[in-house]
């Protein structure tokens, strides 16, 4: 009986299971991972890789724009440099002459010499009567495309003309005291910005005047005046016999002032010496050609850096400024240290490409940002 009852129950359960529809599985919760699948964190890895790729693309685009901007600035600087060349620099200068010069009968002679120069001249009242100043229409590198390319600058030189009688009248007080009062010759203390100016004096016809009035003592007094003015006031004195000589002096001084920015630029463009025979440097042309080679050679001076590695870094960051900007864009110190490590390098000899590597990347970063002059970059030393 027990066995037949179990059979009947089993048959009833079988019939019910076949007649009822199969229930659908309950949906899994969002937090549960399917069986046999990787952890949920792996699902976001592609998103992180895509975000990192977009960030790298933005950095490349920013570097490209920086290179274009740098190229525009270098082109503008080259144009400004061409204007400063000796054959063109006089055109940028203007000689400002006090109208008091026109009262002297000999002024026509030296003004004619001034007019022969390729520069402008104008007659404007000056802070010191009978003085000459200079101003320059200086080309400047624009910070924006709409910026003005020319700005006017006042030069520091001031040339003052003194009559022989006036000069000798002021001379006595300079040579009779231990510490001369230069205001007896030039009233400089009351002038605005006098400390930034460089004054010089010109006296025309002093020899003829002293022979008529002072005899042989005039030469000794003139020499003493020169010494006192030079030592105590850094003021040079030029004694001239004729107005023609005065015109030649003004012309020579004008040319020297006009060429000063060009000479200053030449002094700043020092050749970059590298290891080799006679310490031979790299030539940089006036338009900036060769600066990239200088930057590449500077990178090559690090220990264990081949020309191919230096070229790869210089191609990725064509100037030190672009490299510093890239460091500033990094968010962490580790990112800055490893910024250059993945730059590919084409081998010169083995034919097998490699990368810059973390060690050189670290050394270059420390070299670019460190303020410690005694810092040892190479850990193997």
ZAMARGU-4260 file (C-alpha; in steps of 0.2 Angstrom, whole numbers, plus 5000, padded with zeros to 4 digits):
<rodrens>
0) 5000/5000/5000 | 5014/5012/5005 | 5023/5009/4988 | 5007/5011/4978 | 5004/5028/4987
5) 5021/5034/4983 | 5019/5030/4965 | 5002/5039/4964 | 5010/5055/4972 | 5025/5055/4960
10) 5013/5053/4945 | 5002/5067/4951 | 5018/5079/4953 | 5024/5074/4936 | 5007/5078/4928
15) 5006/5095/4936 | 5024/5100/4931 | 5020/5096/4913 | 5004/5105/4913 | 5010/5121/4921
20) 5021/5134/4911 | 5039/5135/4916 | 5042/5150/4927 | 5054/5164/4920 | 5070/5166/4930
25) 5071/5182/4941 | 5082/5196/4934 | 5099/5197/4942 | 5102/5212/4953 | 5113/5226/4945
30) 5127/5223/4958 | 5129/5204/4954 | 5141/5198/4941 | 5136/5184/4929 | 5144/5167/4933
35) 5161/5165/4924 | 5163/5184/4919 | 5177/5195/4925 | 5175/5207/4940 | 5164/5223/4938
40) 5180/5234/4939 | 5186/5226/4923 | 5171/5233/4914 | 5176/5251/4917 | 5194/5248/4911
45) 5190/5252/4892 | 5181/5268/4898 | 5197/5273/4907 | 5208/5269/4892 | 5196/5279/4881
50) 5197/5294/4894 | 5216/5292/4894 | 5217/5292/4875 | 5206/5308/4874 | 5218/5317/4887
55) 5233/5312/4877 | 5225/5318/4861 | 5221/5335/4869 | 5239/5336/4875 | 5245/5333/4857
60) 5233/5346/4850 | 5239/5358/4863 | 5257/5355/4859 | 5253/5357/4841 | 5245/5374/4844
65) 5260/5379/4855 | 5272/5374/4841 | 5262/5385/4829 | 5261/5399/4841 | 5280/5398/4844
70) 5283/5398/4825 | 5273/5414/4823 | 5282/5422/4837 | 5299/5417/4830 | 5294/5423/4813
75) 5289/5440/4821 | 5305/5441/4831 | 5315/5437/4815 | 5306/5451/4806 | 5310/5463/4821
80) 5328/5457/4821 | 5330/5462/4802 | 5324/5479/4806 | 5338/5481/4819 | 5352/5477/4807
85) 5364/5491/4804 | 5358/5496/4787 | 5341/5498/4793 | 5342/5503/4811 | 5344/5522/4808
90) 5327/5522/4800 | 5319/5518/4817 | 5328/5533/4826 | 5322/5551/4828 | 5334/5565/4834
95) 5325/5578/4845 | 5333/5595/4844 | 5329/5609/4856 | 5324/5625/4846 | 5337/5635/4855
100) 5350/5628/4843 | 5343/5638/4829 | 5348/5654/4838 | 5366/5650/4834 | 5372/5656/4817
105) 5383/5640/4815 | 5368/5628/4817 | 5364/5626/4799 | 5381/5618/4796 | 5379/5603/4809
110) 5360/5601/4805 | 5365/5599/4787 | 5376/5584/4792 | 5362/5577/4803 | 5350/5578/4788
115) 5362/5567/4778 | 5358/5552/4790 | 5344/5540/4786 | 5334/5546/4801 | 5321/5558/4806
120) 5324/5574/4816 | 5313/5586/4824 | 5314/5602/4834 | 5305/5600/4851 | 5308/5610/4868
125) 5319/5599/4879 | 5320/5599/4898 | 5338/5606/4897 | 5340/5621/4885 | 5351/5617/4870
130) 5351/5599/4872 | 5348/5584/4860 | 5338/5568/4864 | 5334/5552/4854 | 5319/5541/4853
135) 5316/5525/4844 | 5301/5517/4835 | 5305/5500/4842 | 5298/5484/4833 | 5291/5473/4846
140) 5285/5454/4846 | 5266/5455/4847 | 5257/5445/4860 | 5242/5444/4849 | 5238/5446/4831
145) 5230/5463/4833 | 5244/5470/4844 | 5254/5485/4837 | 5271/5480/4830 | 5280/5497/4834
150) 5282/5506/4851 | 5291/5522/4854 | 5305/5522/4867 | 5315/5536/4874 | 5334/5533/4873
155) 5344/5537/4889 | 5357/5548/4880 | 5356/5567/4882 | 5369/5578/4874 | 5370/5596/4881
160) 5378/5610/4872 | 5387/5623/4882 | 5394/5640/4877 | 5413/5642/4881 | 5409/5657/4893
165) 5395/5648/4901 | 5406/5632/4904 | 5420/5641/4911 | 5409/5651/4923 | 5403/5635/4930
170) 5420/5627/4930 | 5427/5636/4945 | 5415/5629/4958 | 5419/5611/4952 | 5438/5612/4955
175) 5438/5622/4971 | 5428/5609/4982 | 5432/5592/4989 | 5415/5585/4983 | 5409/5595/4968
180) 5391/5600/4966 | 5387/5594/4948 | 5371/5605/4948 | 5383/5620/4946 | 5385/5613/4928
185) 5369/5604/4925 | 5352/5606/4935 | 5349/5588/4935 | 5342/5585/4952 | 5326/5594/4948
190) 5323/5584/4932 | 5311/5570/4932 | 5320/5553/4928 | 5337/5561/4928 | 5344/5546/4937
195) 5340/5535/4922 | 5348/5547/4909 | 5366/5547/4903 | 5372/5565/4900 | 5387/5571/4890
200) 5392/5589/4887 | 5399/5597/4871 | 5408/5614/4870 | 5412/5622/4854 | 5426/5634/4851
205) 5433/5633/4869 | 5451/5633/4863 | 5449/5650/4853 | 5440/5657/4868 | 5453/5653/4881
210) 5467/5659/4870 | 5459/5676/4869 | 5454/5677/4888 | 5463/5665/4898 | 5480/5662/4891
215) 5489/5645/4895 | 5479/5642/4911 | 5463/5637/4901 | 5470/5621/4895 | 5474/5615/4913
220) 5456/5620/4919 | 5448/5611/4904 | 5457/5595/4909 | 5453/5597/4927 | 5434/5599/4922
225) 5435/5583/4912 | 5442/5573/4926 | 5429/5580/4939 | 5414/5577/4928 | 5419/5560/4923
230) 5424/5554/4941 | 5410/5562/4950 | 5395/5562/4938 | 5400/5550/4924 | 5398/5564/4912
235) 5409/5565/4897 | 5414/5581/4889 | 5418/5584/4871 | 5428/5599/4866 | 5426/5604/4848
240) 5433/5617/4837 | 5420/5620/4824 | 5402/5617/4821 | 5406/5605/4807 | 5415/5594/4821
245) 5400/5596/4831 | 5389/5589/4817 | 5401/5574/4815 | 5400/5571/4834 | 5381/5571/4834
250) 5381/5559/4818 | 5393/5547/4826 | 5383/5547/4842 | 5366/5544/4833 | 5374/5529/4823
255) 5380/5522/4840 | 5363/5523/4848 | 5354/5516/4833 | 5365/5501/4832 | 5365/5497/4851
260) 5350/5485/4851 | 5358/5475/4837 | 5374/5474/4846 | 5365/5469/4862 | 5356/5455/4852
265) 5373/5449/4846 | 5380/5448/4863 | 5365/5438/4869 | 5367/5425/4855 | 5381/5415/4862
270) 5387/5400/4853 | 5382/5384/4862 | 5399/5375/4865 | 5398/5356/4864 | 5411/5342/4867
275) 5422/5340/4853 | 5438/5347/4844 | 5441/5365/4850 | 5424/5366/4859 | 5416/5370/4842
280) 5399/5378/4844 | 5383/5378/4834 | 5379/5392/4822 | 5362/5401/4824 | 5356/5411/4810
285) 5349/5428/4812 | 5331/5422/4808 | 5333/5409/4822 | 5338/5394/4811 | 5348/5382/4821
290) 5340/5385/4838 | 5332/5367/4837 | 5350/5360/4834 | 5356/5369/4850 | 5342/5362/4860
295) 5345/5344/4853 | 5364/5346/4857 | 5360/5352/4875 | 5349/5336/4878 | 5363/5326/4871
300) 5375/5332/4884 | 5367/5321/4897 | 5376/5306/4901 | 5372/5290/4891 | 5361/5300/4878
305) 5363/5296/4860 | 5360/5308/4846 | 5345/5298/4841 | 5338/5299/4859 | 5341/5318/4859
310) 5333/5320/4842 | 5317/5310/4848 | 5315/5321/4863 | 5318/5337/4853 | 5305/5332/4840
315) 5292/5329/4853 | 5296/5345/4862 | 5305/5357/4850 | 5310/5370/4863 | 5313/5371/4882
320) 5298/5382/4884 | 5286/5369/4876 | 5294/5355/4888 | 5291/5366/4903 | 5273/5369/4898
325) 5270/5351/4896 | 5277/5349/4914 | 5265/5362/4920 | 5250/5352/4913 | 5254/5336/4922
330) 5244/5333/4937 | 5256/5323/4948 | 5274/5322/4952 | 5276/5305/4945 | 5268/5310/4929
335) 5281/5324/4927 | 5295/5312/4931 | 5289/5299/4918 | 5283/5312/4904 | 5297/5308/4892
340) 5299/5289/4896 | 5288/5283/4882 | 5294/5293/4868 | 5300/5281/4854 | 5318/5281/4848
345) 5324/5275/4832 | 5340/5266/4834 | 5355/5272/4823 | 5364/5256/4823 | 5355/5241/4829
350) 5339/5244/4820 | 5329/5240/4835 | 5318/5254/4842 | 5317/5258/4860 | 5310/5271/4872
355) 5318/5286/4881 | 5315/5277/4898 | 5311/5283/4915 | 5329/5286/4921 | 5333/5299/4907
360) 5315/5306/4909 | 5319/5309/4927 | 5336/5317/4925 | 5329/5329/4912 | 5314/5334/4923
365) 5325/5338/4937 | 5337/5348/4926 | 5323/5358/4920 | 5314/5362/4936 | 5327/5361/4950
370) 5334/5376/4959 | 5348/5367/4968 | 5364/5370/4959 | 5372/5355/4968 | 5359/5343/4964
375) 5366/5326/4957 | 5356/5321/4942 | 5364/5304/4938 | 5361/5291/4951 | 5375/5280/4944
380) 5389/5293/4948
</rodrens>
